[in-house]
Amino acid sequence: MFLFDTIPWSSTLMWVAVVAGLMIANEVARSSKWASLALFIALPVALTIFVWPTTAGAGSSTGTWFHWVKVYSALAGCLGFMAIRFIPRLAKNRYALMFPAFILALNIFEAVIRDFQVYGLNGMVDGVFMVGGPWNIMNGIAGLLNLLTICGWAGIIISRGPKKDMIWPDMLWFWIIAYDLWNFAYVYNAVGDHSFYAGAALLVSCTIPAFFIKRGAWLQHRAQTLAFWMMFTMAFPTFVSSSQFAVKSSHDPVALFWVSAVALAANIAVVIYQIYTIVKRRRNPLTDELFTHLPAYHAVLDANKPLAPVAAAAAGAGAGAGAQPRPTASAK
């Protein structure tokens, strides 16, 4: 196969099970504040003390600095988003609303650094077979472009209802797809033998909910599924590397090149469209929501009516920062 070696039927079924398991865990975490506290505080504390020092120690494929940083940064994102969702004064604070953009940018930047590090590496490194090359530079640039096109954080709202999802209306499908292509290319480049699950399955598990279950909550879905996956692989590192369900990358330089080329092209397209929008509509990407003119933006906003106090506070904060008022659905 082009991207992977032969994929047996058992691995295909396990891939589906991983996607379903991550989606179910995400829905359990969404269900209540107490479920989230148990899953994102109590569980990782127990794993940190009793499990990970043994399973993710030196010599393990998950024993590198990157995996330790990644698991705790993903958990920090989940806890920060919980605070915004369940502490009303934070949902009204425009400075607190910078946190989602910051933690997202930090996670992208961590991966970009790793992609650049892999350039020039070949063979087994930290328990993972790597084939470094120009594709790492291409995809590192794609990641930086993806980071730079994060926008509209000031428009984050909390949805009505007991789940109080964190909704980011300006984070639309084209940015999410560009992110998915970049992130899959990163995993394929840096830990190719893990990418069948840690790349494809993990990304699908948060993209499906963002498009079909709770629109506008992609970042919340992404942080939670990533945290679950990182906790699982830190505890069971051989699952993706040497278990009966493991699927190896083809390590084909042609595949590596094209995966990164597609990611770079997608993110260049998002940059061009964002610049076009900024110039044509005279919007400030640091303070304004950029895509309020798109039906997709209104579809997300209409599906996630905010609690009235939060909406009023957000509108007041945005106006004070020079942001343009959020249009109503009738402005479509």
GUTIZA-847311 format. One line per field, with one value per residue (C-alpha): residue number from 0; chain; x, z, y. Coordinates in pm, 1 decimal, decimal comma. Example, Ala and Ser with C-alpha at 12.3 -4.5 7.8 and 13.67 -1.06 7.14 Angstrom:
2
i	c(0; 1)
ch	c(A; A)
u	c(1230,0; 1367,0)
w	c(780,0; 714,0)
v	c(-450,0; -106,0)
***
This chain:
332
i	c(0; 1; 2; 3; 4; 5; 6; 7; 8; 9; 10; 11; 12; 13; 14; 15; 16; 17; 18; 19; 20; 21; 22; 23; 24; 25; 26; 27; 28; 29; 30; 31; 32; 33; 34; 35; 36; 37; 38; 39; 40; 41; 42; 43; 44; 45; 46; 47; 48; 49; 50; 51; 52; 53; 54; 55; 56; 57; 58; 59; 60; 61; 62; 63; 64; 65; 66; 67; 68; 69; 70; 71; 72; 73; 74; 75; 76; 77; 78; 79; 80; 81; 82; 83; 84; 85; 86; 87; 88; 89; 90; 91; 92; 93; 94; 95; 96; 97; 98; 99; 100; 101; 102; 103; 104; 105; 106; 107; 108; 109; 110; 111; 112; 113; 114; 115; 116; 117; 118; 119; 120; 121; 122; 123; 124; 125; 126; 127; 128; 129; 130; 131; 132; 133; 134; 135; 136; 137; 138; 139; 140; 141; 142; 143; 144; 145; 146; 147; 148; 149; 150; 151; 152; 153; 154; 155; 156; 157; 158; 159; 160; 161; 162; 163; 164; 165; 166; 167; 168; 169; 170; 171; 172; 173; 174; 175; 176; 177; 178; 179; 180; 181; 182; 183; 184; 185; 186; 187; 188; 189; 190; 191; 192; 193; 194; 195; 196; 197; 198; 199; 200; 201; 202; 203; 204; 205; 206; 207; 208; 209; 210; 211; 212; 213; 214; 215; 216; 217; 218; 219; 220; 221; 222; 223; 224; 225; 226; 227; 228; 229; 230; 231; 232; 233; 234; 235; 236; 237; 238; 239; 240; 241; 242; 243; 244; 245; 246; 247; 248; 249; 250; 251; 252; 253; 254; 255; 256; 257; 258; 259; 260; 261; 262; 263; 264; 265; 266; 267; 268; 269; 270; 271; 272; 273; 274; 275; 276; 277; 278; 279; 280; 281; 282; 283; 284; 285; 286; 287; 288; 289; 290; 291; 292; 293; 294; 295; 296; 297; 298; 299; 300; 301; 302; 303; 304; 305; 306; 307; 308; 309; 310; 311; 312; 313; 314; 315; 316; 317; 318; 319; 320; 321; 322; 323; 324; 325; 326; 327; 328; 329; 330; 331)
ch	c(A; A; A; A; A; A; A; A; A; A; A; A; A; A; A; A; A; A; A; A; A; A; A; A; A; A; A; A; A; A; A; A; A; A; A; A; A; A; A; A; A; A; A; A; A; A; A; A; A; A; A; A; A; A; A; A; A; A; A; A; A; A; A; A; A; A; A; A; A; A; A; A; A; A; A; A; A; A; A; A; A; A; A; A; A; A; A; A; A; A; A; A; A; A; A; A; A; A; A; A; A; A; A; A; A; A; A; A; A; A; A; A; A; A; A; A; A; A; A; A; A; A; A; A; A; A; A; A; A; A; A; A; A; A; A; A; A; A; A; A; A; A; A; A; A; A; A; A; A; A; A; A; A; A; A; A; A; A; A; A; A; A; A; A; A; A; A; A; A; A; A; A; A; A; A; A; A; A; A; A; A; A; A; A; A; A; A; A; A; A; A; A; A; A; A; A; A; A; A; A; A; A; A; A; A; A; A; A; A; A; A; A; A; A; A; A; A; A; A; A; A; A; A; A; A; A; A; A; A; A; A; A; A; A; A; A; A; A; A; A; A; A; A; A; A; A; A; A; A; A; A; A; A; A; A; A; A; A; A; A; A; A; A; A; A; A; A; A; A; A; A; A; A; A; A; A; A; A; A; A; A; A; A; A; A; A; A; A; A; A; A; A; A; A; A; A; A; A; A; A; A; A; A; A; A; A; A; A; A; A; A; A; A; A; A; A; A; A; A; A; A; A; A; A; A; A; A; A; A; A; A; A)
u	c(0,0; 108,4; 93,1; 109,3; 214,9; -61,7; -355,4; -511,5; -882,4; -817,3; -634,8; -916,0; -1168,1; -941,0; -910,4; -1289,4; -1291,5; -1031,6; -1235,2; -1553,6; -1382,1; -1236,5; -1570,2; -1751,9; -1492,8; -1531,5; -1909,0; -1870,4; -1637,8; -1891,4; -2173,6; -2090,7; -1834,0; -1776,4; -1705,9; -1449,9; -1283,2; -1252,4; -1115,4; -878,8; -754,8; -805,7; -718,6; -395,7; -274,4; -312,3; -141,5; 144,2; 216,7; 151,9; 175,0; 364,0; 699,6; 718,6; 546,9; 680,5; 1034,4; 1365,9; 1380,1; 1004,3; 864,5; 662,7; 950,1; 1067,3; 1024,2; 771,8; 525,1; 543,9; 493,8; 215,9; 10,4; 27,4; -32,3; -339,6; -463,3; -392,0; -604,4; -892,6; -879,0; -850,2; -1147,4; -1342,7; -1270,8; -1400,1; -1706,0; -1808,8; -1683,2; -1909,8; -1671,1; -1401,9; -1642,4; -1698,6; -1328,3; -1170,4; -823,6; -935,2; -1063,1; -704,8; -619,9; -779,7; -586,6; -265,9; -284,0; -374,3; -81,6; 150,0; 50,2; 103,3; 440,9; 556,0; 486,2; 655,1; 971,7; 962,4; 913,1; 1221,6; 1414,0; 1328,7; 1478,2; 1811,1; 1729,3; 1722,6; 1678,7; 1563,5; 1544,0; 1379,3; 1220,2; 1065,3; 1185,4; 1229,8; 1298,3; 1391,8; 1391,7; 1263,3; 907,3; 974,8; 1061,7; 759,1; 525,3; 690,6; 612,3; 254,5; 224,2; 348,5; 95,2; -178,7; -73,3; -72,3; -425,0; -581,4; -840,1; -1166,8; -1086,9; -1270,0; -1595,0; -1580,5; -1910,5; -2054,3; -2350,2; -2684,0; -2759,0; -2601,1; -2297,9; -2186,5; -1967,0; -1697,9; -1797,0; -1559,5; -1778,3; -1489,9; -1303,9; -1468,5; -1440,4; -1164,3; -926,9; -1010,8; -939,7; -611,0; -519,9; -610,0; -396,4; -102,2; -133,2; -161,6; 147,2; 330,8; 250,4; 329,7; 665,2; 775,2; 620,2; 508,8; 453,0; 201,8; 15,0; -253,9; -399,5; -231,9; -278,9; -583,4; -800,1; -733,7; -814,1; -1131,3; -1247,4; -1260,9; -1357,6; -1674,9; -1814,6; -1722,6; -1916,8; -2204,5; -2250,6; -2160,2; -2075,6; -1833,8; -1672,2; -1385,5; -1109,6; -1284,3; -1328,0; -966,4; -820,9; -1026,7; -968,2; -596,9; -572,2; -743,0; -518,6; -197,9; -294,6; -370,6; -46,4; 163,3; 12,4; 21,4; 308,0; 336,2; -21,1; 84,1; 435,4; 444,7; 100,6; -98,5; -295,6; 6,2; 22,4; 359,5; 418,1; 550,2; 833,5; 820,2; 985,2; 728,5; 442,3; 616,7; 664,0; 306,0; 143,7; 342,9; 288,2; -90,1; -77,4; 134,4; -90,2; -404,9; -258,3; -130,6; -486,1; -624,7; -364,8; -457,3; -829,8; -775,7; -563,9; -828,3; -1098,4; -893,9; -823,2; -1165,2; -1366,9; -1116,3; -1098,5; -832,9; -732,5; -619,9; -951,5; -1224,9; -1404,6; -1313,5; -1579,9; -1907,2; -2019,8; -2020,6; -2329,9; -2111,7; -2037,4; -2408,0; -2490,2; -2251,8; -2378,7; -2746,0; -2686,4; -2520,7; -2720,5; -2513,3; -2643,3; -2768,1; -2521,0; -2224,4; -2341,6; -2395,3; -2056,3; -1879,8; -2045,8; -1946,0; -1586,6; -1557,8; -1689,1; -1445,9; -1156,7; -1254,0; -1410,5; -1702,6; -2040,1; -2140,2; -2410,4; -2742,0; -2861,2; -3065,5; -2741,9; -2667,4)
w	c(0,0; -52,2; 305,6; 506,8; 486,4; 463,4; 692,5; 822,1; 894,6; 1270,2; 1258,0; 1054,6; 1317,8; 1593,0; 1411,8; 1415,0; 1783,8; 1869,0; 1690,4; 1864,9; 2204,6; 2183,4; 2073,9; 2360,2; 2613,5; 2477,4; 2520,6; 2877,4; 2953,1; 2798,6; 3005,8; 3333,7; 3524,7; 3766,2; 3491,6; 3346,7; 3684,7; 3732,8; 3382,2; 3358,6; 3719,2; 3922,5; 3642,1; 3521,8; 3880,4; 3943,4; 3614,3; 3681,9; 4018,6; 3955,6; 3582,0; 3355,1; 3537,3; 3438,0; 3100,1; 2963,9; 3099,1; 2914,3; 2605,2; 2552,3; 2232,7; 2460,1; 2695,2; 2514,0; 2638,4; 2363,0; 2481,8; 2843,9; 2742,2; 2503,9; 2758,7; 3020,0; 2772,4; 2642,6; 3000,1; 3072,9; 2772,7; 2895,2; 3244,0; 3110,0; 2882,6; 3176,2; 3376,9; 3095,0; 3053,5; 3418,9; 3582,4; 3451,2; 3523,6; 3308,7; 3017,5; 3037,9; 3058,5; 2721,4; 2862,3; 2974,2; 2621,0; 2498,0; 2667,2; 2406,6; 2126,4; 2333,2; 2422,9; 2063,5; 1930,6; 2187,9; 2084,7; 1716,9; 1791,5; 1991,0; 1688,4; 1449,2; 1661,1; 1650,3; 1271,2; 1228,8; 1467,6; 1263,0; 950,3; 901,3; 1130,1; 982,1; 1139,9; 1490,4; 1720,5; 2065,0; 1966,2; 1646,4; 1288,1; 1119,1; 762,0; 774,2; 467,6; 310,6; 385,2; 751,1; 659,4; 429,4; 699,9; 967,1; 752,9; 710,1; 1088,5; 1133,3; 877,0; 1057,1; 1383,0; 1229,1; 1091,2; 1433,7; 1458,8; 1615,3; 1972,5; 2109,1; 1976,8; 2188,2; 2366,1; 2604,2; 2469,1; 2646,0; 2837,2; 3107,8; 2899,2; 2852,2; 2553,0; 2454,5; 2108,5; 1868,7; 1576,0; 1370,5; 1367,3; 1053,1; 845,9; 611,1; 899,5; 1068,4; 750,6; 699,4; 1060,1; 1011,6; 698,5; 869,8; 1188,2; 1003,4; 800,9; 1123,0; 1284,4; 958,3; 936,5; 1299,3; 1426,8; 1106,2; 1259,7; 1499,1; 1240,7; 1154,5; 1500,2; 1644,4; 1315,9; 1124,8; 1401,6; 1652,1; 1405,2; 1283,3; 1644,1; 1700,3; 1349,7; 1334,8; 1656,8; 1532,2; 1209,1; 1318,4; 1698,2; 1847,7; 1585,7; 1684,1; 1966,2; 1760,3; 1992,7; 2296,3; 2112,5; 1996,7; 2341,6; 2509,5; 2252,6; 2240,8; 2619,9; 2623,5; 2347,1; 2509,5; 2844,8; 2673,6; 2473,1; 2773,4; 2959,8; 2666,6; 2439,0; 2255,3; 2123,3; 1823,9; 1785,1; 1833,2; 1924,6; 1690,6; 1589,2; 1498,5; 1141,3; 1005,9; 781,1; 432,1; 504,2; 136,3; 63,8; -210,6; 36,2; 293,0; 33,9; -94,2; 249,6; 351,2; 13,7; 45,1; 401,1; 293,1; -4,7; 213,7; 470,2; 204,4; 66,9; 412,4; 450,1; 111,3; 189,8; 533,1; 394,0; 126,1; 394,7; 616,8; 332,1; 167,7; 488,3; 682,1; 982,4; 1249,0; 1296,8; 1654,8; 1775,1; 1520,3; 1406,7; 1039,5; 889,2; 1014,4; 652,7; 587,8; 623,5; 799,4; 1074,9; 1128,0; 1124,2; 1417,4; 1603,4; 1552,4; 1672,1; 1991,4; 2133,8; 2424,1; 2769,4; 2760,0; 3014,6; 2835,2; 2497,9; 2630,3; 2801,0; 2492,2; 2275,7; 2516,1; 2540,8; 2163,7; 2107,8; 2366,3; 2182,5; 1849,6; 1726,2; 1488,5; 1642,4; 1589,9; 1321,9; 1378,3; 1177,1; 961,5; 837,9; 630,0)
v	c(0,0; 361,0; 492,8; 171,4; -189,3; -445,9; -368,0; -693,2; -711,8; -729,8; -396,1; -242,3; -348,9; -219,5; 113,5; 145,5; 45,9; 311,9; 581,7; 468,9; 440,7; 791,3; 935,9; 761,1; 880,8; 1233,1; 1216,5; 1088,7; 1380,9; 1620,7; 1475,7; 1651,3; 1852,6; 1565,3; 1314,9; 1555,0; 1605,0; 1229,7; 1170,8; 1468,4; 1499,4; 1181,9; 939,2; 1108,0; 1160,0; 787,6; 701,2; 944,8; 785,0; 417,1; 342,0; 580,4; 573,5; 205,7; 198,8; 529,8; 512,4; 537,0; 318,3; 320,5; 470,8; 703,0; 781,0; 1095,5; 1451,0; 1514,2; 1249,3; 1364,5; 1729,3; 1633,5; 1441,9; 1717,1; 1998,7; 1813,3; 1771,3; 2138,3; 2228,2; 2012,3; 2165,0; 2519,2; 2466,4; 2322,2; 2635,7; 2856,2; 2635,5; 2609,0; 2932,2; 3210,5; 3497,3; 3334,2; 3291,8; 3668,7; 3754,5; 3833,8; 3757,9; 3410,9; 3355,1; 3391,6; 3062,1; 2829,6; 2999,7; 2991,2; 2621,8; 2530,7; 2733,8; 2575,2; 2222,8; 2304,4; 2465,7; 2160,6; 1942,3; 2186,0; 2172,4; 1792,6; 1790,8; 2010,5; 1784,2; 1475,3; 1633,1; 1459,6; 1165,5; 816,7; 475,4; 386,2; 689,1; 667,1; 336,8; 476,1; 423,8; 761,4; 869,5; 1235,7; 1457,7; 1778,6; 1672,7; 1754,4; 2112,9; 2138,6; 2017,5; 2228,8; 2532,7; 2405,2; 2385,0; 2741,0; 2863,2; 2671,2; 2835,6; 3183,5; 3141,0; 3079,3; 3356,5; 3466,8; 3361,8; 3668,6; 3521,0; 3203,3; 3139,6; 2880,8; 2688,8; 2677,1; 2357,6; 2141,0; 2037,8; 2398,6; 2327,8; 2575,9; 2697,0; 2874,5; 2992,9; 3136,8; 2802,4; 2667,3; 2352,3; 2470,1; 2549,5; 2218,4; 2019,7; 2206,6; 2123,8; 1756,9; 1730,3; 1900,2; 1694,4; 1364,3; 1456,0; 1543,6; 1207,9; 1025,9; 1206,1; 1184,7; 859,0; 689,7; 346,5; 504,5; 709,9; 454,0; 513,6; 826,3; 1010,1; 890,2; 739,6; 1016,4; 1294,6; 1125,6; 1080,5; 1458,0; 1569,6; 1356,6; 1512,6; 1860,9; 1812,9; 1588,5; 1585,7; 1925,0; 2183,5; 2456,2; 2257,9; 2112,5; 2234,9; 2088,6; 1756,8; 1766,0; 1833,6; 1563,3; 1288,2; 1376,3; 1357,0; 1017,2; 886,1; 1012,7; 860,3; 528,4; 513,3; 617,9; 322,6; 76,5; 190,0; -141,8; -118,2; 91,8; -47,9; -424,0; -559,2; -783,1; -472,8; -257,8; -125,6; -18,0; 280,9; 212,4; 461,2; 546,9; 885,4; 945,9; 898,4; 1117,6; 1391,3; 1391,1; 1379,8; 1688,1; 1858,9; 1825,4; 1961,6; 2256,2; 2333,6; 2324,4; 2560,0; 2799,5; 2808,8; 2896,5; 3173,6; 3321,3; 3312,4; 3463,8; 3749,5; 3809,2; 3827,4; 4059,8; 4300,3; 4293,8; 4321,5; 4533,8; 4306,1; 4273,9; 3907,2; 3978,0; 4120,9; 4047,0; 3737,9; 3706,9; 3483,2; 3630,2; 3669,9; 3293,4; 3070,6; 2811,5; 3064,5; 3134,8; 2763,6; 2711,2; 3017,2; 2928,7; 2572,2; 2693,8; 2979,7; 3118,0; 3192,3; 3551,5; 3702,0; 3547,7; 3673,9; 4025,2; 4031,9; 3900,5; 4163,1; 4438,9; 4313,8; 4284,8; 4635,3; 4770,7; 4603,7; 4755,8; 4432,9; 4444,9; 4351,7; 3992,2; 3982,3; 3814,8; 3519,1; 3756,5; 3912,0; 3603,6)
***
